[in-house]
Amino acid sequence: MQPPLPPNPELDNFFDPPMPTTVGAGTGPPPPPPAGVDTREFHHSTPGGFGNTPMPSLDSNGTGQTGLNPFDPQRLLLTAQQSAMGLYLTLQQAAQSGSAKEGANSILSGMSSLNFGTGGISEMNNPVSTVINEKFGVMQPWREFALPMAKPADGAAACGSLMQNVGRYRANYTLCFFLWQLICLLLLPGAILLFTMLGAAWFLFLKKNADPDWQVTAGGVTFGPSQRWLVMFSVTSLVIVFWCGSAVISNALWFLMFLCLHGFFHQIDDAAMAEELAGAQTVAKQEVV
């Protein structure tokens, strides 16, 4: 039989409740902050608190100013005009270089055909198909756009078919994209109310913007018809993006998948391609003459 263990005060009092700590000078937790004192400043400046690091200040220089530049509408408008002029000059140089002459000329012709000084775009009253035909090429027959379908021989053939389809049916793809976005957005809750309000706002804006006596001044800057149209378009785009921006991006990604699948499997008729090539050569000869 083993002898009993000697008594151990620490083990004997292990489960006993701890004795209260006497708060004295230099012992125990710090006292609570006085009434009306910011607790953050108190804990940062009190020994034994969360640290002695001072609280960060929102002021950049301690003078009450945050350092942010004030909003200047005149400077913003000047920057936008300079950017637009730089883009136009860049496209002009590209049109004269010859490498991207055809694409740059088409973009320049589209930019020059816009009339912002009469209350909106001059093509606003034209049908959608006519505008797409003028800006994105000729609308091809929908039966030819849908059929025939065939499996490509390999990856190179699929990529070549995709490039040919995008080049030939870009107007059809554009119209399908806008219709797809419109249908999907109208199915969203509250989207009908949003587009109704935007349509009413655009109707009133175009009617008011056509008035030559209407003057809009903000920050000492007078906005002309073209600047007012640009501001209205920007506000509309921001409202649509904030209201249903995720849906617009999701719809665009789904349509991109459809475009790739259609471009891979749709086979272009050789006779139609030969006829279009002959027509393009005839037009080129007439322009040279």
C-alpha positions as CSV (number, residue, x, y, z in Angstrom):
1,M,0.0,0.0,0.0
2,Q,1.4,3.4,-1.1
3,P,1.6,6.2,1.4
4,P,-0.7,9.2,0.9
5,L,0.5,12.1,-1.0
6,P,1.5,15.3,0.9
7,P,-1.0,18.1,0.7
8,N,-0.7,20.6,-2.2
9,P,-2.4,23.9,-1.7
10,E,-2.5,24.7,-5.5
11,L,-4.2,21.4,-6.4
12,D,-6.5,21.5,-3.4
13,N,-7.8,25.0,-4.3
14,F,-7.9,24.4,-8.1
15,F,-11.7,24.3,-8.3
16,D,-12.3,27.0,-5.7
17,P,-13.4,30.4,-7.0
18,P,-10.6,33.0,-7.3
19,M,-10.3,35.7,-4.8
20,P,-11.2,39.2,-5.9
21,T,-8.3,41.4,-6.9
22,T,-7.7,44.4,-4.8
23,V,-7.5,47.5,-6.9
24,G,-4.6,49.6,-5.8
25,A,-1.9,51.8,-7.1
26,G,-0.5,50.2,-10.2
27,T,-2.5,47.0,-9.9
28,G,-5.8,45.8,-11.5
29,P,-7.5,47.0,-14.6
30,P,-7.5,50.7,-15.6
31,P,-10.4,52.8,-14.3
32,P,-13.3,53.5,-16.6
33,P,-13.3,56.7,-18.6
34,P,-15.0,59.8,-17.2
35,A,-18.3,60.9,-18.6
36,G,-18.2,62.8,-21.8
37,V,-14.7,61.6,-22.8
38,D,-14.2,59.8,-26.2
39,T,-13.5,56.2,-25.3
40,R,-11.3,55.7,-28.3
41,E,-9.0,58.6,-27.2
42,F,-9.1,57.3,-23.6
43,H,-8.1,53.8,-24.4
44,H,-5.3,54.9,-26.7
45,S,-3.9,57.4,-24.3
46,T,-4.4,55.5,-21.0
47,P,-1.6,53.1,-19.9
48,G,-2.8,49.5,-20.1
49,G,-5.4,50.4,-22.8
50,F,-5.4,49.2,-26.4
51,G,-2.2,51.1,-27.2
52,N,-0.6,54.5,-27.2
53,T,-1.0,55.1,-30.9
54,P,-3.0,58.3,-31.5
55,M,-6.3,58.2,-33.4
56,P,-6.0,58.9,-37.1
57,S,-7.3,62.2,-38.3
58,L,-9.5,62.6,-41.3
59,D,-7.9,66.0,-42.1
60,S,-4.9,65.8,-44.4
61,N,-3.1,68.8,-43.0
62,G,-4.9,69.5,-39.7
63,T,-6.5,72.6,-41.0
64,G,-10.0,71.2,-41.5
65,Q,-9.5,70.5,-45.2
66,T,-9.5,67.0,-46.6
67,G,-7.3,67.8,-49.5
68,L,-9.9,66.8,-52.1
69,N,-10.1,69.1,-55.1
70,P,-13.5,70.8,-55.5
71,F,-15.8,69.9,-58.4
72,D,-15.1,72.1,-61.4
73,P,-17.7,71.6,-64.2
74,Q,-15.7,73.8,-66.6
75,R,-12.5,71.8,-66.2
76,L,-14.5,68.5,-66.6
77,L,-16.1,69.7,-69.8
78,L,-12.8,70.9,-71.2
79,T,-11.2,67.5,-70.4
80,A,-14.0,65.7,-72.2
81,Q,-13.7,67.9,-75.2
82,Q,-10.0,67.4,-75.4
83,S,-10.4,63.6,-75.1
84,A,-13.0,63.6,-77.9
85,M,-10.8,65.8,-80.2
86,G,-7.8,63.5,-79.5
87,L,-9.8,60.4,-80.4
88,Y,-11.0,62.1,-83.6
89,L,-7.4,63.1,-84.6
90,T,-6.2,59.6,-83.9
91,L,-8.8,58.1,-86.1
92,Q,-8.0,60.6,-88.9
93,Q,-4.4,59.6,-88.8
94,A,-5.3,55.9,-88.8
95,A,-7.6,56.5,-91.8
96,Q,-4.7,58.2,-93.7
97,S,-2.1,55.5,-92.8
98,G,-3.7,52.7,-94.9
99,S,-3.4,49.8,-92.4
100,A,-6.8,50.4,-90.8
101,K,-8.2,52.7,-93.5
102,E,-11.5,51.0,-94.0
103,G,-12.4,50.6,-90.3
104,A,-11.3,54.1,-89.4
105,N,-13.2,55.7,-92.3
106,S,-16.3,53.9,-91.3
107,I,-16.0,55.2,-87.7
108,L,-15.3,58.7,-88.9
109,S,-18.2,58.7,-91.2
110,G,-20.4,57.5,-88.3
111,M,-19.1,60.3,-86.0
112,S,-19.5,63.0,-88.6
113,S,-23.1,61.9,-89.4
114,L,-24.2,62.6,-85.8
115,N,-26.0,65.9,-85.3
116,F,-26.0,67.0,-81.7
117,G,-27.0,70.6,-82.3
118,T,-30.6,70.1,-83.2
119,G,-31.8,68.5,-80.0
120,G,-30.5,64.9,-80.4
121,I,-29.2,62.5,-83.0
122,S,-30.5,63.1,-86.5
123,E,-31.2,59.4,-86.9
124,M,-33.4,59.2,-83.8
125,N,-36.6,58.9,-86.0
126,N,-35.1,56.3,-88.3
127,P,-35.9,52.6,-87.9
128,V,-33.5,50.5,-85.9
129,S,-32.7,48.2,-88.8
130,T,-31.8,51.3,-91.0
131,V,-29.4,52.7,-88.4
132,I,-27.8,49.2,-87.9
133,N,-27.4,48.8,-91.7
134,E,-25.6,52.2,-91.9
135,K,-23.3,51.7,-88.9
136,F,-22.7,48.0,-88.8
137,G,-23.1,46.8,-92.3
138,V,-25.9,45.3,-94.4
139,M,-28.5,43.2,-92.6
140,Q,-28.3,39.7,-94.0
141,P,-31.4,37.4,-94.5
142,W,-32.4,35.7,-91.3
143,R,-32.8,32.3,-93.0
144,E,-29.2,32.5,-94.2
145,F,-28.2,33.6,-90.7
146,A,-29.9,30.6,-89.1
147,L,-29.0,27.8,-91.5
148,P,-27.1,25.7,-92.4
149,M,-25.3,24.3,-89.3
150,A,-22.4,21.8,-89.5
151,K,-19.7,20.5,-87.2
152,P,-16.3,22.1,-88.1
153,A,-13.4,19.8,-89.1
154,D,-11.0,21.1,-86.5
155,G,-10.1,24.0,-84.2
156,A,-8.6,26.1,-87.0
157,A,-11.7,25.6,-89.2
158,A,-13.9,26.6,-86.2
159,C,-12.0,29.8,-85.6
160,G,-12.0,30.7,-89.3
161,S,-15.8,30.1,-89.4
162,L,-16.2,32.3,-86.3
163,M,-14.3,35.2,-87.9
164,Q,-16.2,34.9,-91.2
165,N,-19.6,34.9,-89.4
166,V,-18.8,37.9,-87.3
167,G,-17.6,39.8,-90.3
168,R,-20.6,38.9,-92.5
169,Y,-23.4,39.0,-89.9
170,R,-22.3,41.7,-87.5
171,A,-25.5,43.7,-88.2
172,N,-27.6,40.6,-87.3
173,Y,-25.6,40.0,-84.2
174,T,-26.0,43.6,-83.1
175,L,-29.8,43.6,-83.5
176,C,-30.0,40.2,-81.7
177,F,-27.9,41.6,-78.8
178,F,-30.1,44.6,-78.3
179,L,-33.3,42.5,-78.5
180,W,-31.8,40.0,-76.0
181,Q,-30.9,42.8,-73.6
182,L,-34.3,44.4,-73.9
183,I,-36.2,41.2,-73.3
184,C,-34.1,40.1,-70.3
185,L,-34.2,43.6,-68.7
186,L,-38.0,43.8,-69.1
187,L,-38.4,40.5,-67.2
188,L,-36.6,42.0,-64.1
189,P,-38.8,43.3,-61.2
190,G,-39.1,47.0,-61.5
191,A,-37.4,47.3,-64.9
192,I,-40.7,48.2,-66.6
193,L,-41.1,51.1,-64.2
194,L,-37.5,52.2,-64.7
195,F,-37.7,52.2,-68.5
196,T,-41.1,53.9,-68.4
197,M,-39.6,56.7,-66.3
198,L,-36.5,56.9,-68.6
199,G,-38.7,57.0,-71.7
200,A,-40.8,59.9,-70.3
201,A,-37.6,61.7,-69.2
202,W,-36.1,61.3,-72.7
203,F,-39.3,62.5,-74.4
204,L,-39.4,65.6,-72.3
205,F,-35.7,66.2,-72.7
206,L,-35.7,65.9,-76.5
207,K,-38.7,68.2,-76.7
208,K,-37.1,70.8,-74.4
209,N,-33.7,70.4,-76.0
210,A,-35.0,71.4,-79.4
211,D,-36.0,74.8,-78.0
212,P,-33.3,77.3,-79.0
213,D,-34.2,79.6,-76.1
214,W,-33.6,77.0,-73.4
215,Q,-30.4,77.8,-71.4
216,V,-28.8,75.5,-68.9
217,T,-26.1,77.0,-66.6
218,A,-24.2,75.1,-64.0
219,G,-21.1,76.3,-62.1
220,G,-20.9,79.3,-64.4
221,V,-20.8,77.1,-67.6
222,T,-23.6,77.3,-70.2
223,F,-24.3,73.9,-71.7
224,G,-25.3,73.8,-75.4
225,P,-27.6,71.3,-77.0
226,S,-24.8,68.8,-77.6
227,Q,-23.4,69.0,-74.1
228,R,-27.0,68.6,-72.6
229,W,-27.5,65.5,-74.8
230,L,-24.2,64.1,-73.6
231,V,-25.1,64.7,-69.9
232,M,-28.5,63.1,-70.4
233,F,-27.0,60.1,-72.0
234,S,-24.4,59.7,-69.2
235,V,-27.0,60.0,-66.5
236,T,-29.2,57.4,-68.3
237,S,-26.3,55.0,-68.6
238,L,-25.4,55.4,-64.9
239,V,-29.0,54.8,-63.8
240,I,-29.2,51.6,-65.9
241,V,-25.9,50.4,-64.6
242,F,-26.7,51.1,-60.9
243,W,-30.2,49.6,-61.3
244,C,-29.5,46.5,-63.3
245,G,-25.8,46.5,-64.1
246,S,-25.2,42.9,-63.0
247,A,-28.0,41.8,-65.3
248,V,-26.6,43.7,-68.2
249,I,-23.2,42.1,-67.8
250,S,-24.7,38.6,-67.3
251,N,-26.8,39.0,-70.4
252,A,-23.8,40.1,-72.4
253,L,-21.8,37.1,-71.3
254,W,-24.6,34.7,-72.3
255,F,-24.9,36.4,-75.7
256,L,-21.2,36.1,-76.2
257,M,-21.5,32.3,-75.6
258,F,-24.3,32.2,-78.2
259,L,-22.2,34.2,-80.7
260,C,-19.2,31.8,-80.3
261,L,-21.4,28.7,-80.7
262,H,-23.2,30.1,-83.7
263,G,-20.0,31.3,-85.3
264,F,-18.3,27.9,-84.8
265,F,-21.2,25.8,-86.3
266,H,-22.8,28.0,-88.8
267,Q,-21.5,27.4,-92.4
268,I,-21.6,30.4,-94.8
269,D,-22.9,29.7,-98.3
270,D,-20.0,29.8,-100.8
271,A,-22.3,31.3,-103.5
272,A,-23.4,34.1,-101.2
273,M,-19.8,34.8,-100.3
274,A,-18.7,34.9,-103.9
275,E,-21.6,37.2,-104.8
276,E,-20.7,39.6,-102.0
277,L,-17.0,39.6,-102.9
278,A,-17.9,40.4,-106.6
279,G,-20.1,43.3,-105.4
280,A,-17.4,44.7,-103.2
281,Q,-14.9,44.5,-106.1
282,T,-17.3,46.3,-108.4
283,V,-17.8,49.1,-105.8
284,A,-14.1,49.4,-105.4
285,K,-13.6,49.7,-109.2
286,Q,-16.2,52.4,-109.4
287,E,-14.6,54.4,-106.6
288,V,-11.2,54.2,-108.3
289,V,-12.7,55.4,-111.6
